[in-house]
């Protein structure tokens, strides 16, 4: 059940971002970190249901995803991007690291 809930939460966060447009680089960066954290939590939940090398690989990937989200948040904040001037597709691409 957790594996369904976490992606749904990430999708809801992305939808909320595209609906409100954010209010500058801070909210956009926060959304990027939140999306990565949701993906990381999903991987951790999958790791809880695994064992051995698969469990370790999932936990390593979860750490990598969360770190990448934090780096993406910092990069967005440092860029001083004005989220209100971006299209919904552009905001979603930044949030999801595309």
Backbone as a printed PyTorch tensor [residue, N CA C, xyz], in Angstrom:
tensor([[[  0.8130,  -1.1870,   0.0000],
         [  0.0000,   0.0000,   0.0000],
         [  0.8650,   1.2630,   0.0000]],

        [[  2.0160,   1.2020,   0.7290],
         [  2.9000,   2.3580,   0.7630],
         [  3.4080,   2.6990,  -0.6280]],

        [[  3.6620,   1.6750,  -1.4440],
         [  4.2300,   1.9310,  -2.7660],
         [  3.2520,   2.6680,  -3.6690]],

        [[  1.9880,   2.6100,  -3.3700],
         [  0.9840,   3.3540,  -4.1360],
         [  0.8310,   4.7590,  -3.5660]],

        [[  0.9030,   4.8870,  -2.2540],
         [  0.6710,   6.1650,  -1.5920],
         [  1.7530,   7.1910,  -1.9140]],

        [[  3.0140,   6.7960,  -1.8660],
         [  4.1130,   7.7470,  -2.0490],
         [  4.1130,   8.3520,  -3.4570]],

        [[  4.0060,   7.5400,  -4.5390],
         [  3.9480,   8.1720,  -5.8580],
         [  2.7170,   9.0680,  -6.0320]],

        [[  1.6210,   8.6740,  -5.4110],
         [  0.4170,   9.5010,  -5.4890],
         [  0.6550,  10.8430,  -4.7960]],

        [[  1.3710,  10.7990,  -3.6800],
         [  1.7030,  12.0300,  -2.9720],
         [  2.6140,  12.9080,  -3.8240]],

        [[  3.5870,  12.3180,  -4.4950],
         [  4.4890,  13.0750,  -5.3680],
         [  3.7140,  13.7040,  -6.5280]],

        [[  2.7950,  12.9490,  -7.0950],
         [  1.9870,  13.4750,  -8.1950],
         [  1.1100,  14.6270,  -7.7150]],

        [[  0.5640,  14.5060,  -6.5210],
         [ -0.2660,  15.5760,  -5.9700],
         [  0.5610,  16.8370,  -5.7380]],

        [[  1.7990,  16.6530,  -5.2850],
         [  2.6740,  17.8070,  -5.0680],
         [  2.9970,  18.4890,  -6.3960]],

        [[  3.2610,  17.6920,  -7.4230],
         [  3.5530,  18.2610,  -8.7460],
         [  2.3310,  18.9850,  -9.2990]],

        [[  1.1570,  18.4030,  -9.0920],
         [ -0.0700,  19.0390,  -9.5530],
         [ -0.3050,  20.3580,  -8.8240]],

        [[ -0.0580,  20.3740,  -7.5310],
         [ -0.2270,  21.6050,  -6.7650],
         [  0.7210,  22.6770,  -7.2650]],

        [[  1.9390,  22.2820,  -7.6070],
         [  2.9050,  23.2390,  -8.1350],
         [  2.4160,  23.8300,  -9.4470]],

        [[  1.9400,  22.9760, -10.3320],
         [  1.5090,  23.4900, -11.6300],
         [  0.2490,  24.3460, -11.5070]],

        [[ -0.5650,  24.0970, -10.4980],
         [ -1.7890,  24.8640, -10.3200],
         [ -1.5140,  26.2500,  -9.7480]],

        [[ -0.5910,  26.3250,  -8.7830],
         [ -0.3820,  27.6090,  -8.1280],
         [  0.7500,  28.4080,  -8.7490]],

        [[  1.6630,  27.7450,  -9.4170],
         [  2.7630,  28.4440, -10.0700],
         [  3.8710,  28.8700,  -9.1340]],

        [[  3.7540,  28.6130,  -7.8480],
         [  4.8130,  28.9830,  -6.9270],
         [  4.9160,  30.4970,  -6.7810]],

        [[  5.7990,  30.9160,  -5.9130],
         [  5.9820,  32.3510,  -5.7080],
         [  7.4610,  32.6960,  -5.7310]],

        [[  8.1780,  32.1620,  -6.6860],
         [  9.5920,  32.4480,  -6.7970],
         [ 10.4190,  31.2040,  -6.6410]],

        [[ 11.7350,  31.4090,  -6.5680],
         [ 12.6490,  30.2830,  -6.5780],
         [ 12.5670,  29.4230,  -5.3260]],

        [[ 12.2200,  29.9780,  -4.1610],
         [ 12.1860,  29.1820,  -2.9450],
         [ 11.1340,  28.0860,  -3.0070]],

        [[  9.9370,  28.4140,  -3.4360],
         [  8.8880,  27.3950,  -3.4870],
         [  9.1910,  26.3590,  -4.5610]],

        [[  9.7700,  26.7800,  -5.6620],
         [ 10.1140,  25.8440,  -6.7250],
         [ 11.2010,  24.8890,  -6.2490]],

        [[ 12.2100,  25.4050,  -5.5640],
         [ 13.2700,  24.5640,  -5.0120],
         [ 12.7390,  23.6080,  -3.9600]],

        [[ 11.8530,  24.1120,  -3.1070],
         [ 11.2440,  23.2490,  -2.0870],
         [ 10.4570,  22.1190,  -2.7290]],

        [[  9.7320,  22.4290,  -3.7850],
         [  8.9560,  21.3950,  -4.4720],
         [  9.8670,  20.3420,  -5.0920]],

        [[ 11.0140,  20.7530,  -5.6090],
         [ 11.9740,  19.8080,  -6.1850],
         [ 12.4930,  18.8620,  -5.1020]],

        [[ 12.8390,  19.4130,  -3.9480],
         [ 13.3200,  18.5880,  -2.8450],
         [ 12.2260,  17.6610,  -2.3360]],

        [[ 10.9960,  18.1650,  -2.2540],
         [  9.8730,  17.3380,  -1.7900],
         [  9.5920,  16.1750,  -2.7350]],

        [[  9.6720,  16.4390,  -4.0400],
         [  9.4340,  15.3730,  -5.0210],
         [ 10.5010,  14.2900,  -4.9090]],

        [[ 11.7530,  14.7050,  -4.7450],
         [ 12.8410,  13.7360,  -4.6020],
         [ 12.6900,  12.9500,  -3.3050]],

        [[ 12.2710,  13.6200,  -2.2470],
         [ 12.0740,  12.9340,  -0.9710],
         [ 10.9610,  11.8860,  -1.0780]],

        [[  9.9050,  12.2100,  -1.7940],
         [  8.8130,  11.2470,  -1.9820],
         [  9.3050,  10.0260,  -2.7680]],

        [[ 10.1160,  10.2590,  -3.7990],
         [ 10.6780,   9.1370,  -4.5610],
         [ 11.5950,   8.3060,  -3.6690]],

        [[ 12.3850,   8.9770,  -2.8520],
         [ 13.2940,   8.2890,  -1.9440],
         [ 12.5290,   7.4320,  -0.9430]],

        [[ 11.4490,   7.9740,  -0.4070],
         [ 10.6360,   7.2140,   0.5450],
         [ 10.0090,   5.9920,  -0.1130]],

        [[  9.6260,   6.1160,  -1.3670],
         [  9.0780,   4.9830,  -2.0990],
         [ 10.1390,   3.8810,  -2.2420]],

        [[ 11.3540,   4.2790,  -2.5790],
         [ 12.4400,   3.3040,  -2.6940],
         [ 12.7410,   2.6530,  -1.3440]],

        [[ 12.7130,   3.4330,  -0.2820],
         [ 12.9310,   2.8790,   1.0640],
         [ 11.8450,   1.8610,   1.4240]],

        [[ 10.6050,   2.1620,   1.0590],
         [  9.5060,   1.2250,   1.3350],
         [  9.7100,  -0.0700,   0.5610]],

        [[ 10.1730,   0.0390,  -0.6810],
         [ 10.4640,  -1.1620,  -1.4640],
         [ 11.6200,  -1.9350,  -0.8460]],

        [[ 12.6090,  -1.2160,  -0.3090],
         [ 13.7410,  -1.8690,   0.3460],
         [ 13.2860,  -2.6240,   1.5890]],

        [[ 12.3110,  -2.0670,   2.3060],
         [ 11.7780,  -2.7450,   3.4940],
         [ 11.1790,  -4.1080,   3.1530]],

        [[ 10.7310,  -4.2710,   1.9200],
         [ 10.1230,  -5.5260,   1.4900],
         [ 11.1060,  -6.4110,   0.7280]],

        [[ 12.3790,  -6.0490,   0.7510],
         [ 13.4130,  -6.8040,   0.0480],
         [ 14.4500,  -7.2890,   1.0470]],

        [[ 15.4450,  -7.9850,   0.5380],
         [ 16.5360,  -8.4270,   1.3960],
         [ 17.8100,  -8.5510,   0.5770]],

        [[ 18.9120,  -8.6780,   1.2760],
         [ 20.1940,  -8.9060,   0.6280],
         [ 20.6460,  -7.7590,  -0.2560]],

        [[ 21.2210,  -8.1360,  -1.3910],
         [ 21.7840,  -7.1540,  -2.3180],
         [ 20.7180,  -6.2240,  -2.8820]],

        [[ 19.5220,  -6.7410,  -3.1110],
         [ 18.4470,  -5.8960,  -3.6500],
         [ 18.0660,  -4.8170,  -2.6410]],

        [[ 17.9730,  -5.1910,  -1.3830],
         [ 17.6450,  -4.2080,  -0.3500],
         [ 18.7150,  -3.1140,  -0.2770]],

        [[ 19.9610,  -3.5230,  -0.2970],
         [ 21.0560,  -2.5600,  -0.2260],
         [ 21.0640,  -1.6270,  -1.4340]],

        [[ 20.8310,  -2.1880,  -2.6110],
         [ 20.8060,  -1.3730,  -3.8300],
         [ 19.6700,  -0.3540,  -3.7820]],

        [[ 18.5020,  -0.7590,  -3.2960],
         [ 17.3610,   0.1570,  -3.1950],
         [ 17.6410,   1.2770,  -2.1930]],

        [[ 18.2630,   0.9340,  -1.0760],
         [ 18.5880,   1.9590,  -0.0800],
         [ 19.6370,   2.9330,  -0.6140]],

        [[ 20.6200,   2.4060,  -1.3390],
         [ 21.6320,   3.2790,  -1.9490],
         [ 20.9890,   4.2210,  -2.9620]],

        [[ 20.0890,   3.6800,  -3.7590],
         [ 19.4130,   4.5060,  -4.7620],
         [ 18.5450,   5.5680,  -4.0970]],

        [[ 17.8810,   5.1940,  -2.9910],
         [ 17.0550,   6.1520,  -2.2520],
         [ 17.9110,   7.3110,  -1.7590]],

        [[ 19.1010,   7.0050,  -1.2370],
         [ 20.0050,   8.0600,  -0.7720],
         [ 20.4280,   8.9650,  -1.9270]],

        [[ 20.7410,   8.3490,  -3.0680],
         [ 21.1780,   9.1080,  -4.2410],
         [ 20.0690,  10.0370,  -4.7370]],

        [[ 18.8430,   9.5280,  -4.7880],
         [ 17.7080,  10.3250,  -5.2500],
         [ 17.4800,  11.5210,  -4.3230]],

        [[ 17.5360,  11.2850,  -3.0230],
         [ 17.3000,  12.3760,  -2.0720],
         [ 18.4110,  13.4260,  -2.1640]],

        [[ 19.6560,  12.9780,  -2.2800],
         [ 20.7670,  13.9240,  -2.4190],
         [ 20.6340,  14.7470,  -3.7040]],

        [[ 20.2350,  14.0930,  -4.7840],
         [ 20.0510,  14.8090,  -6.0550],
         [ 18.9490,  15.8580,  -5.9240]],

        [[ 17.8880,  15.5390,  -5.1940],
         [ 16.8100,  16.5030,  -4.9710],
         [ 17.2750,  17.7080,  -4.1770]],

        [[ 18.1180,  17.4640,  -3.1740],
         [ 18.6490,  18.5700,  -2.3790],
         [ 19.5690,  19.4490,  -3.2320]],

        [[ 20.3780,  18.8090,  -4.0770],
         [ 21.2550,  19.5770,  -4.9710],
         [ 20.4340,  20.3780,  -5.9820]],

        [[ 19.3520,  19.7710,  -6.4770],
         [ 18.4740,  20.4690,  -7.4170],
         [ 17.8280,  21.6730,  -6.7320]],

        [[ 17.4150,  21.4920,  -5.4790],
         [ 16.8230,  22.6060,  -4.7230],
         [ 17.8220,  23.7540,  -4.5940]],

        [[ 19.0630,  23.4440,  -4.2370],
         [ 20.0790,  24.4770,  -4.1040],
         [ 20.3410,  25.1830,  -5.4280]],

        [[ 20.4130,  24.4060,  -6.5110],
         [ 20.6660,  24.9930,  -7.8360],
         [ 19.5320,  25.9240,  -8.2470]],

        [[ 18.3040,  25.5170,  -7.9740],
         [ 17.1590,  26.3710,  -8.3160],
         [ 17.1960,  27.6520,  -7.4840]],

        [[ 17.4610,  27.5080,  -6.1890],
         [ 17.5280,  28.6820,  -5.3240],
         [ 18.6570,  29.6190,  -5.7490]],

        [[ 19.8140,  29.0430,  -6.0960],
         [ 20.9580,  29.8570,  -6.5100],
         [ 20.7210,  30.5710,  -7.8380]],

        [[ 19.8780,  29.9960,  -8.6790],
         [ 19.6520,  30.5740, -10.0070],
         [ 18.7330,  31.7990,  -9.9670]],

        [[ 18.0420,  31.9960,  -8.8620],
         [ 17.0960,  33.1070,  -8.7250],
         [ 16.0420,  33.1060,  -9.8300]],

        [[ 15.6150,  31.9290, -10.2390],
         [ 14.5980,  31.8100, -11.2760],
         [ 13.2730,  32.3650, -10.7480]],

        [[ 12.5550,  33.0350, -11.5960],
         [ 11.2400,  33.5660, -11.2570],
         [ 10.2020,  32.5550, -11.7390]],

        [[  9.6880,  31.7580, -10.8250],
         [  8.7570,  30.6810, -11.1770],
         [  7.5040,  31.2050, -11.8630]],

        [[  7.1210,  32.4250, -11.5790],
         [  5.9000,  32.9650, -12.1820],
         [  6.0660,  33.2120, -13.6850]],

        [[  7.2940,  33.2580, -14.1570],
         [  7.5400,  33.4890, -15.5810],
         [  7.7110,  32.1820, -16.3580]],

        [[  7.6710,  31.0620, -15.6690],
         [  7.8410,  29.7660, -16.3230],
         [  6.4900,  29.1400, -16.6280]],

        [[  6.4630,  28.3500, -17.6800],
         [  5.2380,  27.5950, -17.9730],
         [  5.1320,  26.4330, -16.9850]],

        [[  3.9690,  25.8400, -16.9110],
         [  3.7720,  24.6850, -16.0310],
         [  4.7290,  23.5540, -16.4030]],

        [[  4.9380,  23.3370, -17.6970],
         [  5.8620,  22.2910, -18.1380],
         [  7.2860,  22.5910, -17.6880]],

        [[  7.6940,  23.8450, -17.7700],
         [  9.0400,  24.2190, -17.3380],
         [  9.2080,  24.0360, -15.8300]],

        [[  8.1990,  24.4270, -15.0560],
         [  8.2670,  24.2400, -13.6000],
         [  8.3320,  22.7670, -13.2500]],

        [[  7.5110,  21.9520, -13.9170],
         [  7.5190,  20.5150, -13.6400],
         [  8.8560,  19.8950, -14.0290]],

        [[  9.4460,  20.3420, -15.1360],
         [ 10.7450,  19.8090, -15.5640],
         [ 11.8170,  20.1510, -14.5200]],

        [[ 11.8190,  21.3700, -13.9950],
         [ 12.7770,  21.7380, -12.9710],
         [ 12.5450,  20.9520, -11.6880]],

        [[ 11.3130,  20.8240, -11.3000],
         [ 10.9700,  20.1010, -10.0900],
         [ 11.4080,  18.6420, -10.1540]],

        [[ 11.2280,  18.0380, -11.3280],
         [ 11.5330,  16.6150, -11.4840],
         [ 12.9290,  16.3520, -12.0230]],

        [[ 13.7150,  17.3920, -12.2050],
         [ 15.0920,  17.2260, -12.6500],
         [ 15.2510,  16.8240, -14.0840]],

        [[ 14.3680,  17.2850, -14.9340],
         [ 14.4400,  16.9170, -16.3480],
         [ 15.0600,  18.0160, -17.1670]]])
